[in-house]
Amino acid sequence: MMRFFAAFLLIGGISLAGSDGPLFPWLNLFGVGLIWTVALILRRMPLEEN
């Protein structure tokens, strides 16, 4: 479940980071922040052992 949440955050972060920069630069920064959040979530997520 957490991986799906991380995937949705990553997609949202990429779409915001690629949005209109000169008019709304805070959206780009928010997108980069979401990408960093996903990286931290995935880094702290334990590996599943099957």
VMD Tcl script that builds the backbone (N, CA, C; Angstrom):
set m [mol new atoms 150]
animate dup $m
set s [atomselect $m all]
$s set {name element resname resid chain x y z} {
  {N N MET 1 A 0.821 -1.192 0.000}
  {CA C MET 1 A 0.000 0.000 0.000}
  {C C MET 1 A 0.870 1.264 0.000}
  {N N MET 2 A 1.944 1.213 0.780}
  {CA C MET 2 A 2.816 2.382 0.864}
  {C C MET 2 A 3.526 2.635 -0.459}
  {N N ARG 3 A 3.795 1.568 -1.205}
  {CA C ARG 3 A 4.449 1.750 -2.505}
  {C C ARG 3 A 3.534 2.458 -3.497}
  {N N PHE 4 A 2.242 2.171 -3.445}
  {CA C PHE 4 A 1.304 2.860 -4.331}
  {C C PHE 4 A 1.208 4.338 -3.969}
  {N N PHE 5 A 1.192 4.617 -2.673}
  {CA C PHE 5 A 1.167 5.999 -2.213}
  {C C PHE 5 A 2.425 6.735 -2.673}
  {N N ALA 6 A 3.571 6.080 -2.556}
  {CA C ALA 6 A 4.827 6.682 -3.006}
  {C C ALA 6 A 4.817 6.898 -4.515}
  {N N ALA 7 A 4.241 5.971 -5.253}
  {CA C ALA 7 A 4.168 6.123 -6.712}
  {C C ALA 7 A 3.279 7.302 -7.095}
  {N N PHE 8 A 2.158 7.477 -6.414}
  {CA C PHE 8 A 1.287 8.618 -6.699}
  {C C PHE 8 A 1.968 9.936 -6.355}
  {N N LEU 9 A 2.708 9.961 -5.243}
  {CA C LEU 9 A 3.445 11.171 -4.891}
  {C C LEU 9 A 4.522 11.481 -5.920}
  {N N LEU 10 A 5.196 10.447 -6.400}
  {CA C LEU 10 A 6.243 10.652 -7.400}
  {C C LEU 10 A 5.670 11.206 -8.695}
  {N N ILE 11 A 4.563 10.670 -9.137}
  {CA C ILE 11 A 3.925 11.163 -10.363}
  {C C ILE 11 A 3.478 12.615 -10.183}
  {N N GLY 12 A 2.901 12.916 -9.032}
  {CA C GLY 12 A 2.496 14.300 -8.757}
  {C C GLY 12 A 3.689 15.237 -8.691}
  {N N GLY 13 A 4.773 14.777 -8.083}
  {CA C GLY 13 A 5.974 15.604 -7.997}
  {C C GLY 13 A 6.591 15.883 -9.348}
  {N N ILE 14 A 6.628 14.872 -10.200}
  {CA C ILE 14 A 7.186 15.065 -11.542}
  {C C ILE 14 A 6.319 16.017 -12.354}
  {N N SER 15 A 5.001 15.877 -12.229}
  {CA C SER 15 A 4.125 16.766 -13.001}
  {C C SER 15 A 4.205 18.205 -12.498}
  {N N LEU 16 A 4.361 18.397 -11.183}
  {CA C LEU 16 A 4.487 19.754 -10.665}
  {C C LEU 16 A 5.853 20.350 -10.963}
  {N N ALA 17 A 6.898 19.529 -10.924}
  {CA C ALA 17 A 8.241 20.043 -11.203}
  {C C ALA 17 A 8.374 20.462 -12.660}
  {N N GLY 18 A 7.582 19.892 -13.541}
  {CA C GLY 18 A 7.639 20.240 -14.953}
  {C C GLY 18 A 6.615 21.277 -15.360}
  {N N SER 19 A 5.939 21.884 -14.401}
  {CA C SER 19 A 4.900 22.863 -14.724}
  {C C SER 19 A 5.514 24.216 -15.070}
  {N N ASP 20 A 4.658 25.213 -15.259}
  {CA C ASP 20 A 5.099 26.546 -15.669}
  {C C ASP 20 A 5.984 27.175 -14.598}
  {N N GLY 21 A 7.264 27.289 -14.893}
  {CA C GLY 21 A 8.221 27.789 -13.916}
  {C C GLY 21 A 8.249 29.292 -13.747}
  {N N PRO 22 A 8.337 30.069 -14.823}
  {CA C PRO 22 A 8.483 31.517 -14.640}
  {C C PRO 22 A 7.278 32.185 -13.978}
  {N N LEU 23 A 6.082 31.664 -14.215}
  {CA C LEU 23 A 4.896 32.286 -13.639}
  {C C LEU 23 A 4.652 31.840 -12.206}
  {N N PHE 24 A 4.848 30.560 -11.934}
  {CA C PHE 24 A 4.561 29.992 -10.615}
  {C C PHE 24 A 5.735 29.127 -10.166}
  {N N PRO 25 A 6.821 29.735 -9.698}
  {CA C PRO 25 A 7.995 28.923 -9.332}
  {C C PRO 25 A 7.783 28.077 -8.078}
  {N N TRP 26 A 6.820 28.444 -7.204}
  {CA C TRP 26 A 6.615 27.656 -5.997}
  {C C TRP 26 A 6.027 26.293 -6.322}
  {N N LEU 27 A 5.322 26.152 -7.444}
  {CA C LEU 27 A 4.822 24.833 -7.835}
  {C C LEU 27 A 5.978 23.904 -8.188}
  {N N ASN 28 A 6.991 24.447 -8.852}
  {CA C ASN 28 A 8.161 23.642 -9.182}
  {C C ASN 28 A 8.870 23.183 -7.912}
  {N N LEU 29 A 9.020 24.096 -6.955}
  {CA C LEU 29 A 9.684 23.739 -5.703}
  {C C LEU 29 A 8.868 22.718 -4.909}
  {N N PHE 30 A 7.564 22.843 -4.949}
  {CA C PHE 30 A 6.703 21.866 -4.281}
  {C C PHE 30 A 6.840 20.493 -4.935}
  {N N GLY 31 A 6.935 20.465 -6.257}
  {CA C GLY 31 A 7.132 19.201 -6.968}
  {C C GLY 31 A 8.453 18.551 -6.624}
  {N N VAL 32 A 9.505 19.349 -6.535}
  {CA C VAL 32 A 10.809 18.806 -6.151}
  {C C VAL 32 A 10.755 18.292 -4.716}
  {N N GLY 33 A 10.036 18.991 -3.855}
  {CA C GLY 33 A 9.861 18.526 -2.480}
  {C C GLY 33 A 9.127 17.194 -2.411}
  {N N LEU 34 A 8.118 17.016 -3.266}
  {CA C LEU 34 A 7.411 15.731 -3.307}
  {C C LEU 34 A 8.327 14.611 -3.778}
  {N N ILE 35 A 9.180 14.897 -4.749}
  {CA C ILE 35 A 10.115 13.882 -5.238}
  {C C ILE 35 A 11.080 13.479 -4.118}
  {N N TRP 36 A 11.578 14.458 -3.353}
  {CA C TRP 36 A 12.470 14.150 -2.228}
  {C C TRP 36 A 11.733 13.353 -1.153}
  {N N THR 37 A 10.456 13.660 -0.922}
  {CA C THR 37 A 9.667 12.914 0.053}
  {C C THR 37 A 9.515 11.463 -0.356}
  {N N VAL 38 A 9.269 11.222 -1.635}
  {CA C VAL 38 A 9.161 9.857 -2.140}
  {C C VAL 38 A 10.484 9.123 -1.970}
  {N N ALA 39 A 11.584 9.812 -2.248}
  {CA C ALA 39 A 12.895 9.181 -2.086}
  {C C ALA 39 A 13.127 8.778 -0.627}
  {N N LEU 40 A 12.731 9.627 0.303}
  {CA C LEU 40 A 12.889 9.285 1.718}
  {C C LEU 40 A 11.975 8.138 2.136}
  {N N ILE 41 A 10.752 8.125 1.628}
  {CA C ILE 41 A 9.818 7.041 1.956}
  {C C ILE 41 A 10.362 5.717 1.454}
  {N N LEU 42 A 10.809 5.695 0.203}
  {CA C LEU 42 A 11.295 4.449 -0.370}
  {C C LEU 42 A 12.614 4.007 0.267}
  {N N ARG 43 A 13.409 4.947 0.713}
  {CA C ARG 43 A 14.675 4.594 1.346}
  {C C ARG 43 A 14.451 3.959 2.720}
  {N N ARG 44 A 13.435 4.420 3.444}
  {CA C ARG 44 A 13.158 3.880 4.784}
  {C C ARG 44 A 12.251 2.656 4.761}
  {N N MET 45 A 11.701 2.318 3.605}
  {CA C MET 45 A 10.798 1.183 3.506}
  {C C MET 45 A 11.607 -0.121 3.557}
  {N N PRO 46 A 11.223 -1.039 4.427}
  {CA C PRO 46 A 11.961 -2.308 4.483}
  {C C PRO 46 A 11.675 -3.159 3.255}
  {N N LEU 47 A 12.663 -3.953 2.891}
  {CA C LEU 47 A 12.482 -4.861 1.771}
  {C C LEU 47 A 11.601 -6.030 2.186}
  {N N GLU 48 A 10.728 -6.426 1.299}
  {CA C GLU 48 A 9.857 -7.563 1.599}
  {C C GLU 48 A 10.609 -8.860 1.333}
  {N N GLU 49 A 10.508 -9.759 2.270}
  {CA C GLU 49 A 11.138 -11.074 2.089}
  {C C GLU 49 A 10.047 -12.104 1.869}
  {N N ASN 50 A 10.145 -12.806 0.746}
  {CA C ASN 50 A 9.142 -13.836 0.438}
  {C C ASN 50 A 9.775 -15.187 0.488}
}
mol reanalyze $m
mol bondsrecalc $m
mol representation Tube
mol addrep $m
